[in-house]
Amino acid sequence: VLCPGHSDSVVELSFNRDYDTGYFLASAGLDGVAALRHGDTGDCITHLRKHTDSVWSVSLSHDAKILASGGADCKVRVWDALLGKQLKKLRHTKTVACVDLNPKATRLLTGCIDQESPLALFDMEQSEKAPLMEFRGHSRGVRDVIFCLEEHCFLSSSYDRTVRMWDCRTGTRTNSIFLPHHVKSLELHHSGDIVTIAYAGGVIFLDPKSFEVLKHRKLPYKVTAASLSPNKGIYVCGNNMGYSFKYDYDTDVDRGLYVSQEPSAVLALSFSPDGEVCAIGSQDGSIILWQMNPKQASVVGHLKDEDDGEKNGSIS
């Protein structure tokens, strides 16, 4: 399913997790728009247009009632997602590169693209301006933030090529890993026990409790995003040529791929909470809802990048 609506790159996607009455998909566009649509059909519900510059990040609460967006206008905006009404505005001094709401939308994490700005934790019920806590330690700008370990901690990735864990109770850094390239996407699995890390050379699956690498898959193309399905059966990796590859999680066997008629670099990937759809955000502004049912999916043959001769490998 092709979902129009953005006129510039779609850089982040966010599904809600509770879907008794259906699920929704939020998207962040460099056209300055945050959008909300039905996650199974792609039908648009609302376009949120109060940002005066590019939107870099979106996050939906688990019940899809609250949406947070951050952008190059140096503001985080908190919305009533279904009504499209702005509820709060949090000012920052630099471009807000990433936001993450906790499941009930009572707390919010933010990170900025410059190295001077701290990571910030806001209490959405008590504080509308000053953060509850601030965290410093990255030597370059932050790219992603996600709550983990039942919201006691969070993870951040940075252009300094690190992923760091922070304790929300003490404000201290507890763990770090270093990568050969900066992280392209950072995702906490629905179960809370696996973090999917995409970087240019491959994908890493991390246990947030022990901070041990569960799986490290090197890939023969430049990975731009990755997502693990809710049942942990498959994972999808996107690349800068516009291809999205599907793999078996246990065996790393190739299960096919998707590419549109006019390929555009994949910038964001996210599975729906029932695992039936993998949403693909692209550089050309399109959003694709890739059905995981093989009879419905658009699958083409295998692809190898001509400029990279590295073979597929799996390191546990």
Secondary structure, DSSP 8 states (H G I E B T S, - for coil): -EE---SS-EEEEEE-S--TT--EEEEEETTS-EEEEETTT--EEEEE---SS-EEEEEE-TTSSEEEEEETTSEEEEEETTTTEEEEEEE-SS-EEEEEE-TTSSEEEEEESSSSS-EEEEETTT-SSS-SEEE---SS-EEEEEEETTTTEEEEEETTSEEEEEETTT--EEEEEE-SS-EEEEEE-TTSS-EEEEETTEEEEEETTTTEEEEEEE-SS-EEEEEE-TTSSEEEEEETTSEEEEEETTT--EEEEEE-SS---EEEEEE-TTSSEEEEEETTS-EEEEESSTTTS--------TT-----EEE-
